[in-house]
Structure formats: structure tokens, C-alpha cells
Amino acid sequence: MKEEKEKMENETIFALRTTANREDQVMDFVTSNAKRKKLEVYAVIRPHGMRSYIFIEAASRTDAEQSAFNVPYARGILPKPIEYKEIEHMLEQVKREMNIKKNDIVEIISGPFKRENAKVTRIDRTKEEVVVELLEAAVPIPITVKMDAVKVIRRETEEESEQEKEKME
């Protein structure tokens, strides 16, 4: 029992429930509260793809609660601390090399243009965004979407692009 109590005191990650889609705002408030009140808050984490929760790494539960006190859209800290191994898989930054090239035909898999096919016109790897033009649109309008919002369905080979250039001439 004594060991368990010591372990609880050493745990430093707390889950804070938030209103869905307000995680970033809550993070900003919590961070500024922690700085202003000079609390021992080491990190505020919003795992990608997880809604309605952020994690606060703090010296004590009191510090975590104080950083979230009176924060709009914060719904309270869960009673038990979170073990690092429970959230570790959400925190690992995995850099995937996206195999997208200019002129690829892609399908948009999320957002308002979901299930639409488009042609890649530009790629910004630093922002992880692609600029595409919808194939079905009467007038080609460039649309910027995140790289993970598209999947390549057809790649234009060198041969095809040469043939197309010849047709244009």
C-alpha cells in the first residue's frame, strides 16, 4: 500500500477533459496560467487524432489543477494520473515520407471535398500540404489540403506527360 502511494506521488501526467475541438484553446489558456502563476507544469500535450483530452505533465496534481482552474472549455482533470506507457504511442513523432508527386491523381479522403478526385499541382513538404485542382470542377480552382487528407490513386508516368506535352503543341 505504501509503495502504491509513493508511485502515485511520482506520477506526473494528468488528463484534462475538454470540450471537443477546443483542445488548442484550452492548451493556450493552461500554458499561460502555468507561466503566470509560476506553476511546475513541464509540458502540455495534445495528441494528434485524440479529441476532448489534453495531457498535463506537472510536479503535482495541485499544479495541474491550478493551471486548468477557470479555463474556458476545460471540464476537469481525471481522478487518476496517467502512466506514460498508456499515452506513449500517441506521442511518438513518426515522420512518414509521403510518396506524392506533382501531377499525381489523388482522391481526397477527408474534409468538404471527400471522395473527389484531384490533380496535384504543388507540394509543400515543410507544411505537409498539397495544392490540388478538382478534376470534376468546370473551372480549375486550387485547393490546399493536408497531405494526410489525400491518397494517390494514379501516377502519371514520364511517358504520359511527354505525350500530353506533344498534344499541347
Backbone bond lengths (Angstrom), bond angles and torsions (degrees), N, CA, C in turn:
res aa  C-N    CA-C-N  psi(-1)  N-CA   C-N-CA  omega(-1)  CA-C   N-CA-C  phi
1 M - - - 1.462 - - 1.523 110.72 -
2 K 1.343 115.40 -42.05 1.468 119.79 -179.41 1.535 110.72 -64.26
3 E 1.364 115.58 -41.71 1.468 120.66 178.93 1.530 110.91 -60.94
4 E 1.330 115.04 -41.47 1.459 120.02 -179.32 1.532 111.23 -63.07
5 K 1.356 115.70 -39.77 1.466 119.94 179.63 1.529 110.13 -66.21
6 E 1.336 117.11 -41.89 1.464 120.63 178.10 1.520 110.29 -61.93
7 K 1.338 116.01 -41.34 1.463 120.45 -179.49 1.529 109.66 -61.90
8 M 1.331 116.81 -40.63 1.460 121.16 179.66 1.525 110.49 -62.68
9 E 1.324 117.14 -38.53 1.465 120.59 -179.16 1.521 111.39 -69.19
10 N 1.328 117.10 -29.16 1.457 120.93 -179.55 1.527 112.85 -82.95
11 E 1.326 116.74 -19.03 1.463 119.89 178.36 1.521 108.80 -65.08
12 T 1.321 116.86 137.31 1.451 118.13 -175.00 1.519 113.94 -128.49
13 I 1.310 119.39 3.44 1.462 120.19 -178.23 1.533 108.68 -108.11
14 F 1.331 114.52 126.07 1.452 120.36 -178.36 1.524 109.08 -122.94
15 A 1.331 116.28 141.08 1.471 121.12 179.22 1.521 108.34 -94.50
16 L 1.321 115.95 129.70 1.459 122.18 178.52 1.527 107.75 -111.91
17 R 1.343 115.98 120.49 1.474 119.68 176.93 1.513 108.86 -76.03
18 T 1.340 115.41 140.21 1.464 120.34 179.20 1.525 109.09 -132.70
19 T 1.308 115.08 169.89 1.456 120.27 171.55 1.535 107.10 -71.35
20 A 1.325 117.01 139.74 1.466 120.53 -178.62 1.525 110.85 -57.45
21 N 1.303 116.07 139.46 1.469 125.20 179.05 1.533 114.03 67.18
22 R 1.315 117.63 15.11 1.470 121.89 176.81 1.532 110.15 -118.38
23 E 1.333 116.52 13.59 1.471 120.81 -175.12 1.528 112.35 -59.30
24 D 1.333 116.77 -42.42 1.468 119.78 -178.28 1.528 111.23 -63.69
25 Q 1.322 117.21 -41.84 1.471 120.30 179.26 1.525 110.44 -64.21
26 V 1.326 116.36 -43.01 1.466 120.31 179.15 1.532 109.71 -62.12
27 M 1.333 116.79 -41.94 1.468 120.25 177.99 1.526 111.18 -57.88
28 D 1.331 116.88 -45.30 1.468 120.98 179.74 1.531 111.29 -60.06
29 F 1.341 116.59 -45.68 1.467 120.88 179.91 1.529 111.38 -64.07
30 V 1.334 116.06 -45.67 1.467 120.99 -178.97 1.533 110.08 -61.45
31 T 1.321 116.36 -44.46 1.465 121.10 180.00 1.525 111.11 -62.05
32 S 1.333 116.56 -46.44 1.467 118.31 -178.64 1.531 111.12 -68.33
33 N 1.346 117.86 -36.66 1.471 120.90 175.23 1.522 111.12 -59.62
34 A 1.329 116.10 -45.85 1.464 121.21 -177.91 1.531 110.59 -61.74
35 K 1.331 116.77 -42.10 1.474 120.31 179.14 1.522 110.53 -67.66
36 R 1.340 116.04 -47.12 1.467 121.00 -176.48 1.524 111.45 -63.03
37 K 1.342 116.72 -42.28 1.468 120.99 -177.62 1.532 112.26 -87.81
38 K 1.343 116.31 0.23 1.479 122.46 -178.98 1.539 111.41 53.54
39 L 1.334 115.02 48.93 1.462 121.45 179.55 1.521 110.07 -86.82
40 E 1.313 115.84 157.78 1.464 120.24 177.77 1.526 109.73 -87.64
41 V 1.323 114.54 72.72 1.462 121.96 175.94 1.521 106.13 -109.98
42 Y 1.339 115.89 120.24 1.468 120.45 -173.30 1.522 113.30 -92.16
43 A 1.333 116.78 -33.21 1.464 119.81 -178.28 1.524 109.62 -156.83
44 V 1.328 114.75 147.66 1.459 121.65 172.77 1.526 104.81 -124.97
45 I 1.317 116.41 121.92 1.463 121.11 -169.37 1.521 110.68 -123.07
46 R 1.331 114.72 134.79 1.466 120.45 173.35 1.526 107.13 -120.69
47 P 1.327 117.18 100.51 1.465 119.00 -179.12 1.523 111.69 -65.17
48 H 1.326 115.30 136.56 1.458 121.86 -179.99 1.523 109.46 -61.54
49 G 1.308 116.70 131.89 1.465 120.93 175.61 1.516 114.14 86.02
50 M 1.318 119.09 -5.44 1.470 120.55 178.99 1.521 108.48 -103.74
51 R 1.321 116.48 126.51 1.461 120.35 -177.63 1.524 110.21 -105.28
52 S 1.321 114.93 151.93 1.464 124.24 173.06 1.526 115.45 72.85
53 Y 1.317 118.62 9.12 1.466 121.21 176.76 1.518 110.51 -142.58
54 I 1.333 115.24 142.99 1.456 121.05 165.58 1.523 105.70 -130.12
55 F 1.313 117.22 161.12 1.452 121.12 -179.33 1.516 109.51 -115.49
56 I 1.330 115.05 138.69 1.462 121.46 179.83 1.517 107.74 -118.80
57 E 1.335 116.01 123.26 1.455 120.59 174.52 1.518 106.64 -97.96
58 A 1.330 115.88 117.00 1.459 120.42 -175.27 1.520 110.72 -141.09
59 A 1.337 115.95 163.15 1.469 121.33 -179.74 1.524 111.17 -66.29
60 S 1.331 116.56 -34.53 1.465 119.66 -179.03 1.526 110.06 -148.38
61 R 1.313 114.42 166.65 1.460 120.21 177.46 1.537 109.98 -62.19
62 T 1.312 116.50 -37.60 1.461 121.58 179.93 1.529 111.03 -59.82
63 D 1.335 116.12 -44.65 1.467 119.61 178.59 1.531 110.41 -61.56
64 A 1.322 116.44 -43.25 1.467 120.55 179.99 1.531 110.26 -63.55
65 E 1.340 116.73 -44.74 1.467 120.63 -179.49 1.521 111.20 -64.93
66 Q 1.339 116.90 -41.45 1.459 120.91 179.78 1.531 111.37 -64.28
67 S 1.335 116.81 -36.85 1.469 119.39 -179.84 1.529 111.15 -68.51
68 A 1.332 117.26 -26.93 1.465 121.90 -179.16 1.528 112.67 -98.18
69 F 1.326 117.54 -1.98 1.467 122.41 -176.69 1.530 111.12 -64.95
70 N 1.337 116.58 128.95 1.476 123.91 179.21 1.529 114.17 60.36
71 V 1.318 117.58 24.48 1.467 121.09 178.20 1.529 108.04 -87.07
72 P 1.346 116.87 126.31 1.469 118.83 177.69 1.531 110.31 -60.09
73 Y 1.313 116.16 143.37 1.470 124.72 178.64 1.528 114.06 71.08
74 A 1.336 119.38 -1.37 1.466 121.58 175.08 1.525 107.20 -85.31
75 R 1.329 116.78 131.31 1.463 120.96 -174.74 1.530 113.10 -109.44
76 G 1.311 117.62 6.50 1.460 119.75 176.79 1.518 113.37 112.99
77 I 1.319 113.28 154.37 1.464 120.94 -178.62 1.528 108.63 -89.42
78 L 1.322 116.32 137.18 1.464 120.46 179.64 1.532 109.68 -64.35
79 P 1.332 117.36 149.51 1.464 120.44 -174.46 1.541 115.11 -60.43
80 K 1.320 116.99 -37.78 1.465 119.25 -177.33 1.524 111.28 -100.99
81 P 1.340 116.56 142.23 1.471 118.76 173.97 1.529 110.03 -67.21
82 I 1.312 115.77 158.07 1.461 121.81 -178.93 1.527 108.51 -99.20
83 E 1.318 116.13 136.34 1.464 119.10 175.86 1.525 108.63 -81.76
84 Y 1.315 115.47 143.11 1.463 120.86 -177.71 1.523 111.54 -53.90
85 K 1.340 117.21 -41.35 1.471 120.17 -176.29 1.533 112.27 -62.95
86 E 1.353 117.12 -23.13 1.466 120.53 178.87 1.526 112.39 -70.62
87 I 1.336 116.53 -31.05 1.467 119.66 -176.46 1.524 112.98 -112.68
88 E 1.317 117.07 -2.14 1.471 121.63 -175.78 1.519 112.23 -53.60
89 H 1.336 117.55 -43.51 1.467 120.91 -177.81 1.527 112.36 -63.60
90 M 1.333 117.82 -23.02 1.460 121.37 179.81 1.527 111.73 -83.49
91 L 1.322 116.49 -18.97 1.460 121.09 -172.71 1.509 113.77 -97.05
92 E 1.319 117.07 -22.54 1.456 120.21 -176.88 1.515 110.23 -63.57
93 Q 1.313 116.00 121.15 1.468 121.24 178.71 1.529 107.31 -78.68
94 V 1.303 116.04 110.06 1.452 120.33 179.13 1.518 107.72 -106.48
95 K 1.309 115.85 114.64 1.463 120.37 -179.63 1.522 107.43 -90.32
96 R 1.322 115.39 110.85 1.459 119.79 178.80 1.519 107.78 -100.14
97 E 1.299 115.62 135.72 1.463 119.44 176.43 1.526 106.81 -83.41
98 M 1.302 115.66 116.53 1.452 120.20 -179.33 1.524 108.87 -81.87
99 N 1.303 115.44 128.20 1.458 120.50 -178.03 1.527 109.15 -93.98
100 I 1.332 116.02 66.30 1.456 121.48 179.00 1.520 107.42 -119.27
101 K 1.326 115.38 134.52 1.468 120.37 179.40 1.524 109.12 -124.75
102 K 1.316 114.62 160.53 1.461 120.29 176.50 1.531 108.51 -60.40
103 N 1.311 117.42 143.92 1.471 126.08 -178.79 1.526 114.56 75.67
104 D 1.332 118.94 0.46 1.464 120.41 175.21 1.524 109.08 -64.90
105 I 1.318 116.06 147.55 1.459 121.05 173.20 1.533 105.15 -95.75
106 V 1.337 115.74 124.82 1.461 120.44 -175.98 1.525 110.00 -124.52
107 E 1.320 114.53 159.25 1.461 120.50 172.21 1.522 105.96 -108.62
108 I 1.322 116.79 131.56 1.463 120.82 177.08 1.526 106.86 -79.95
109 I 1.339 116.73 124.19 1.471 120.17 -172.54 1.528 113.39 -105.90
110 S 1.345 117.61 -0.33 1.463 119.16 175.08 1.526 109.45 -154.44
111 G 1.322 115.17 163.83 1.464 120.41 179.24 1.516 113.20 90.34
112 P 1.325 117.04 -172.49 1.469 120.56 -174.58 1.531 114.10 -66.91
113 F 1.339 117.87 -20.83 1.463 120.95 -179.77 1.527 112.11 -101.58
114 K 1.321 116.75 22.71 1.462 122.36 -179.10 1.527 110.67 -52.16
115 R 1.325 115.88 137.76 1.476 126.15 179.54 1.528 113.62 74.48
116 E 1.320 117.91 3.27 1.470 120.93 176.61 1.530 108.84 -85.87
117 N 1.338 115.61 144.74 1.456 120.26 174.07 1.519 109.04 -94.59
118 A 1.344 114.59 145.87 1.458 119.20 -177.11 1.524 109.79 -148.92
119 K 1.335 114.83 164.08 1.463 121.22 178.17 1.526 108.09 -110.08
120 V 1.325 116.65 132.78 1.470 121.45 179.95 1.521 109.11 -75.29
121 T 1.342 116.09 125.52 1.462 120.05 178.72 1.527 111.90 -108.32
122 R 1.329 116.51 -26.49 1.461 119.46 179.95 1.534 109.52 -154.02
123 I 1.341 116.11 149.42 1.458 121.65 -179.93 1.526 109.00 -127.99
124 D 1.337 116.58 129.01 1.467 121.57 174.81 1.521 106.92 -116.04
125 R 1.330 116.43 95.40 1.467 120.92 -175.78 1.529 112.81 -68.92
126 T 1.340 117.59 -30.03 1.470 118.83 -179.45 1.528 111.38 -67.42
127 K 1.329 116.91 -39.04 1.466 120.76 177.84 1.523 111.74 -89.68
128 E 1.337 116.58 -5.39 1.471 123.21 -176.19 1.523 110.62 55.98
129 E 1.341 115.50 47.50 1.459 121.66 178.79 1.521 110.25 -127.52
130 V 1.339 115.37 154.60 1.465 120.76 173.21 1.523 108.14 -128.68
131 V 1.331 114.48 146.65 1.462 120.06 174.92 1.527 105.32 -103.12
132 V 1.325 115.62 125.58 1.466 121.02 -177.92 1.520 109.90 -126.12
133 E 1.340 114.99 159.49 1.461 121.41 172.45 1.520 107.52 -120.29
134 L 1.313 116.42 127.62 1.467 120.78 -178.76 1.523 109.87 -64.76
135 L 1.323 116.66 135.95 1.467 121.01 -178.42 1.531 112.07 -74.68
136 E 1.324 116.90 -33.13 1.461 120.81 -175.94 1.529 113.09 -83.21
137 A 1.337 117.45 -10.40 1.466 120.26 -176.39 1.524 110.63 -71.33
138 A 1.332 116.18 142.72 1.467 121.22 178.91 1.524 110.27 -67.70
139 V 1.326 115.97 -37.83 1.459 121.82 178.44 1.528 107.25 -118.92
140 P 1.345 118.05 126.57 1.468 118.50 -178.89 1.536 112.19 -68.44
141 I 1.325 115.48 115.89 1.468 121.24 179.40 1.529 107.37 -115.01
142 P 1.341 117.79 124.74 1.463 118.71 178.52 1.529 111.44 -70.63
143 I 1.333 115.46 132.95 1.463 121.89 179.50 1.520 107.66 -125.46
144 T 1.324 116.79 131.01 1.461 121.19 178.12 1.520 108.94 -96.80
145 V 1.337 115.92 125.41 1.469 121.42 177.93 1.526 109.15 -133.28
146 K 1.321 116.33 159.29 1.466 121.46 176.80 1.528 108.84 -68.67
147 M 1.349 115.38 147.18 1.470 119.88 -179.50 1.521 112.19 -57.72
148 D 1.347 117.18 -35.52 1.464 118.47 -178.24 1.531 112.12 -77.56
149 A 1.344 117.52 1.11 1.458 120.76 177.81 1.524 111.78 -95.76
150 V 1.345 117.18 2.25 1.463 120.44 179.04 1.521 110.74 -130.22
151 K 1.333 114.73 153.13 1.473 118.84 172.61 1.527 107.60 -133.12
152 V 1.323 114.18 136.71 1.465 120.02 -178.08 1.526 108.79 -70.82
153 I 1.342 116.20 128.91 1.464 119.16 177.52 1.531 111.14 -113.13
154 R 1.338 116.36 -22.71 1.461 118.68 177.55 1.517 108.97 -153.43
155 R 1.316 115.79 137.69 1.456 120.43 179.06 1.510 108.98 -111.48
156 E 1.311 114.99 131.38 1.460 119.80 177.50 1.523 107.81 -79.52
157 T 1.309 116.45 123.96 1.467 119.70 179.98 1.526 109.48 -80.96
158 E 1.307 116.21 165.89 1.470 121.92 178.85 1.539 109.69 -56.77
159 E 1.339 115.47 -40.67 1.456 122.03 -177.02 1.535 110.96 -61.41
160 E 1.363 115.99 -45.42 1.465 120.55 -179.02 1.520 110.99 -63.65
161 S 1.341 116.73 -41.83 1.464 118.91 -178.22 1.529 110.91 -68.08
162 E 1.342 117.67 -31.99 1.474 120.91 176.28 1.533 109.84 -66.01
163 Q 1.346 115.52 -43.55 1.469 120.08 179.76 1.519 110.64 -62.54
164 E 1.327 116.52 -39.94 1.457 120.40 -179.83 1.531 111.34 -65.69
165 K 1.333 116.63 -39.83 1.461 121.11 177.91 1.526 110.49 -62.53
166 E 1.350 116.15 -39.39 1.471 120.54 179.68 1.537 109.47 -64.99
167 K 1.325 117.68 -40.28 1.458 122.06 178.85 1.527 110.89 -61.54
168 M 1.313 116.18 -37.89 1.473 121.46 -178.70 1.531 110.60 -65.79
169 E 1.309 117.50 -34.30 1.471 122.28 -177.20 1.475 110.08 -78.28
